[in-house]
Amino acid sequence: MVDIRRDLTNEEYHAKPDISKSSLDQIHKSMDHFYAPRKPATDKMRFGTAFHALILEPDNFDKDYIQGTGLDGRTAEGKKEKKEIEEGKKEGQEVLKFQDYENLMRMKEKTEKHPRFKSYFEEGEPEVSIFWEMQGVGCKCRPDWMIGGGEYIIDLKTSNDASEEGFARSIANFRYHVQDAWYSKGVQVATRKSPTFVFLVVENVLPFSIAIYVLDSRSKDEGWMVADNDLRKYVNYQEMPEEDRYAGYSPDAVEISLPRWGFKEIYH
């Protein structure tokens, strides 16, 4: 089963029960985390969503977002302006914090001055929903931007540190190498192409610098190994008799060690 959908909204895509990269993140922790109710979006997540709209679908950004007051909301003047903004916004519009809106505009300005950034969006299409099956399980991904019908996957990220060292930490912490592997597999299955996965990283703090990265082959291999193990964990759980299932962390005592940075001396 392979399906490429260009007509799904973000909400419709997320409502589909197929396994996504974010599903794998929860499964990796435990099946308890996978089945737990999803937490509401954080301010950081909402900021990232707004930036995606600004870059990928600027017309929708203007329809979906409005700038909040820059005045102190505790003052009479601030309360008045906030009320006017709330009353004047259109149905469905989200009011962004004043400074968040300002930062988004400065980030957009930086992307327009970058010598390579705009070229990635001269052709292609945003947020194509891809569905496929592996190990008998429905899987899904939704690339930010796809070029050449699957030759390139462009992933737009915001970060407070887009340097090589800083973003490498983000890759490990947020499992972006797993995302690279998962999206690449979905696009490959759906299009029969071997995509190049590109991270476009824009800092969300001054000086709003921009970096462009692709993972090396070793990191990509690690990403797929982890993704495959997570999916197998899900499949194995589903195949267990219901009475034998345990969704939490290991019920047995597990030996654990400090992380490498926790030791005062590095032993070789």
C-alpha positions as CSV (number, residue, x, y, z in Angstrom):
1,M,0.0,0.0,0.0
2,V,1.5,3.3,-1.2
3,D,-0.4,6.6,-1.3
4,I,0.7,10.1,-2.0
5,R,-1.8,12.8,-0.9
6,R,-1.6,16.4,-1.8
7,D,-5.0,17.3,-0.5
8,L,-4.6,16.8,3.2
9,T,-4.5,19.5,5.8
10,N,-1.9,19.3,8.6
11,E,-4.8,18.4,11.0
12,E,-6.1,15.6,8.7
13,Y,-2.6,14.2,8.3
14,H,-2.0,14.0,12.0
15,A,-5.4,12.4,12.6
16,K,-4.3,9.4,10.5
17,P,-3.3,6.5,12.8
18,D,-0.2,5.4,10.8
19,I,3.2,5.4,12.4
20,S,5.2,8.7,12.0
21,K,8.6,9.8,13.1
22,S,7.1,11.4,16.2
23,S,5.4,8.1,16.9
24,L,8.8,6.4,16.8
25,D,10.1,9.0,19.3
26,Q,7.4,7.9,21.7
27,I,7.8,4.2,21.0
28,H,11.6,4.6,21.6
29,K,10.8,5.7,25.2
30,S,8.2,3.1,25.9
31,M,4.8,1.9,24.6
32,D,3.3,3.8,27.6
33,H,4.6,7.0,26.0
34,F,3.2,6.0,22.6
35,Y,-0.3,5.4,24.0
36,A,-0.3,8.4,26.3
37,P,-2.5,11.4,25.3
38,R,-0.5,13.9,23.2
39,K,0.6,17.0,25.0
40,P,-0.6,20.4,23.7
41,A,1.7,22.3,21.5
42,T,4.3,24.4,23.3
43,D,5.2,28.0,22.4
44,K,8.4,26.7,20.8
45,M,6.4,24.3,18.6
46,R,3.8,27.0,17.7
47,F,6.7,29.3,16.7
48,G,8.2,26.6,14.5
49,T,4.8,26.0,12.8
50,A,4.4,29.8,12.1
51,F,7.9,29.9,10.6
52,H,7.1,27.0,8.3
53,A,3.9,28.8,7.1
54,L,5.9,32.0,6.6
55,I,8.5,30.3,4.4
56,L,6.5,27.6,2.7
57,E,3.1,29.1,2.4
58,P,3.4,32.9,2.9
59,D,-0.1,33.6,1.7
60,N,-1.5,31.3,4.4
61,F,0.7,33.0,7.0
62,D,-1.0,36.3,6.4
63,K,-4.4,34.7,6.7
64,D,-3.5,32.6,9.8
65,Y,-1.4,34.8,12.0
66,I,-1.6,38.3,13.4
67,Q,0.9,40.2,15.6
68,G,0.1,40.7,19.3
69,T,0.5,43.9,21.3
70,G,4.0,45.2,22.1
71,L,2.7,47.0,25.1
72,D,2.7,45.8,28.7
73,G,-0.5,43.8,29.1
74,R,-0.8,44.8,32.7
75,T,-1.3,48.5,31.8
76,A,-4.6,50.0,30.8
77,E,-3.2,50.9,27.4
78,G,-1.8,47.4,26.9
79,K,-5.1,45.8,27.9
80,K,-7.0,48.1,25.5
81,E,-4.7,47.2,22.6
82,K,-4.9,43.5,23.3
83,K,-8.7,43.6,23.4
84,E,-8.7,45.5,20.1
85,I,-6.4,42.9,18.5
86,E,-8.5,40.0,19.8
87,E,-11.8,41.6,18.6
88,G,-10.3,42.6,15.2
89,K,-8.7,39.2,14.3
90,K,-10.4,37.0,11.8
91,E,-11.9,33.6,12.7
92,G,-9.1,31.0,13.0
93,Q,-6.3,33.6,13.2
94,E,-3.7,33.0,15.9
95,V,-2.2,36.0,17.7
96,L,1.6,35.7,17.9
97,K,3.5,37.4,20.7
98,F,4.8,40.8,19.5
99,Q,8.5,39.8,19.8
100,D,7.9,36.3,18.2
101,Y,6.3,38.1,15.2
102,E,9.3,40.5,15.0
103,N,11.8,37.6,15.1
104,L,9.9,35.8,12.4
105,M,10.1,38.8,10.1
106,R,13.8,39.2,10.8
107,M,14.4,35.5,10.1
108,K,12.5,35.8,6.8
109,E,14.6,38.8,5.9
110,K,17.8,36.8,6.5
111,T,16.6,34.0,4.3
112,E,16.0,36.5,1.5
113,K,19.6,37.7,1.7
114,H,21.1,34.3,1.9
115,P,22.9,33.2,-1.3
116,R,21.5,29.7,-1.4
117,F,18.3,29.6,0.7
118,K,15.8,30.8,-1.9
119,S,17.1,28.5,-4.6
120,Y,15.7,25.5,-2.7
121,F,12.2,26.8,-3.2
122,E,12.3,27.9,-6.8
123,E,10.5,24.6,-7.6
124,G,8.8,21.9,-5.7
125,E,5.8,21.4,-3.4
126,P,5.1,21.8,0.3
127,E,3.9,19.2,2.8
128,V,3.0,16.2,0.6
129,S,1.6,13.4,2.7
130,I,3.1,10.0,2.0
131,F,1.8,6.7,3.3
132,W,3.3,3.3,2.9
133,E,3.6,-0.1,4.7
134,M,6.5,-1.8,6.3
135,Q,6.5,-4.9,8.5
136,G,2.7,-5.0,8.1
137,V,2.4,-1.6,9.7
138,G,1.0,1.6,8.1
139,C,3.6,4.3,8.1
140,K,3.6,8.0,7.1
141,C,5.7,11.1,6.6
142,R,5.1,14.7,5.5
143,P,8.2,16.4,4.1
144,D,8.3,20.2,4.5
145,W,9.3,20.6,0.8
146,M,9.9,18.1,-1.9
147,I,11.8,18.8,-5.2
148,G,11.8,16.8,-8.4
149,G,9.0,14.5,-7.3
150,G,11.2,13.0,-4.6
151,E,14.8,13.8,-5.6
152,Y,15.3,16.2,-2.7
153,I,13.6,16.4,0.7
154,I,14.0,19.8,2.3
155,D,13.5,20.0,6.0
156,L,13.2,23.5,7.6
157,K,14.4,23.8,11.1
158,T,14.6,26.6,13.7
159,S,17.4,26.5,16.3
160,N,19.0,28.7,18.9
161,D,22.4,27.5,17.6
162,A,22.8,26.5,13.9
163,S,26.6,26.1,14.1
164,E,28.0,22.6,13.2
165,E,28.6,21.8,16.8
166,G,25.2,23.2,18.0
167,F,23.1,21.6,15.4
168,A,24.9,18.2,15.7
169,R,23.7,18.2,19.3
170,S,20.2,19.0,18.2
171,I,20.3,16.1,15.7
172,A,21.2,13.7,18.5
173,N,18.8,15.2,21.1
174,F,15.8,15.4,18.8
175,R,16.6,12.4,16.7
176,Y,16.7,14.3,13.4
177,H,18.9,11.5,11.9
178,V,15.9,9.2,12.5
179,Q,13.7,11.7,10.7
180,D,16.1,11.8,7.8
181,A,16.0,8.0,7.5
182,W,12.2,7.7,8.0
183,Y,11.3,10.4,5.4
184,S,13.9,9.1,3.0
185,K,12.4,5.6,3.2
186,G,8.9,6.8,2.7
187,V,9.8,8.9,-0.3
188,Q,11.9,6.1,-1.8
189,V,9.0,3.6,-1.5
190,A,6.5,6.0,-2.9
191,T,8.5,7.5,-5.8
192,R,11.2,4.9,-6.5
193,K,13.8,7.6,-6.1
194,S,16.7,7.9,-3.7
195,P,16.2,11.3,-2.2
196,T,18.9,13.7,-0.8
197,F,17.7,15.0,2.6
198,V,18.7,18.6,3.3
199,F,18.4,20.5,6.6
200,L,17.9,24.2,6.2
201,V,18.5,25.6,9.7
202,V,17.6,29.2,10.7
203,E,18.5,30.6,14.1
204,N,15.6,32.0,16.0
205,V,17.7,34.4,18.0
206,L,20.2,37.1,17.0
207,P,21.9,37.2,14.6
208,F,19.4,34.8,12.9
209,S,22.2,33.1,11.0
210,I,21.5,30.3,8.5
211,A,23.2,27.0,7.9
212,I,22.6,24.1,5.4
213,Y,23.5,20.5,6.3
214,V,23.3,17.0,5.0
215,L,24.1,14.0,7.2
216,D,27.1,11.8,6.5
217,S,26.5,8.1,5.6
218,R,27.4,6.9,9.0
219,S,24.8,9.1,10.7
220,K,22.2,8.1,8.1
221,D,22.9,4.4,8.8
222,E,22.5,5.0,12.5
223,G,19.2,6.8,11.9
224,W,17.8,3.9,9.9
225,M,19.0,1.3,12.4
226,V,17.3,3.2,15.3
227,A,14.1,3.8,13.2
228,D,13.9,0.1,12.2
229,N,14.4,-1.0,15.8
230,D,11.7,1.3,17.0
231,L,9.3,-0.1,14.4
232,R,10.2,-3.6,15.4
233,K,9.5,-2.8,19.0
234,Y,6.0,-1.7,18.0
235,V,5.4,-4.8,15.9
236,N,6.6,-7.1,18.6
237,Y,4.4,-5.5,21.2
238,Q,1.3,-5.9,18.9
239,E,2.1,-9.5,18.3
240,M,2.3,-10.4,22.0
241,P,-0.7,-12.0,23.6
242,E,-2.5,-9.2,25.4
243,E,-1.9,-10.7,28.8
244,D,1.8,-10.7,28.2
245,R,2.1,-7.0,27.2
246,Y,3.9,-4.6,29.4
247,A,3.9,-1.0,28.1
248,G,6.3,0.7,30.6
249,Y,10.1,0.7,30.9
250,S,11.8,-2.6,31.6
251,P,10.2,-4.3,34.6
252,D,13.6,-5.7,35.5
253,A,16.5,-4.0,37.2
254,V,18.8,-2.5,34.6
255,E,22.4,-1.6,35.1
256,I,22.9,2.1,34.2
257,S,26.0,4.3,33.8
258,L,26.7,8.0,34.0
259,P,26.9,9.7,30.6
260,R,30.4,10.3,29.4
261,W,30.3,14.0,30.5
262,G,29.3,13.0,34.0
263,F,32.8,11.5,34.8
264,K,35.5,13.8,36.2
265,E,38.1,11.7,34.5
266,I,37.8,10.1,31.0
267,Y,39.0,6.5,31.1
268,H,40.5,5.2,28.0
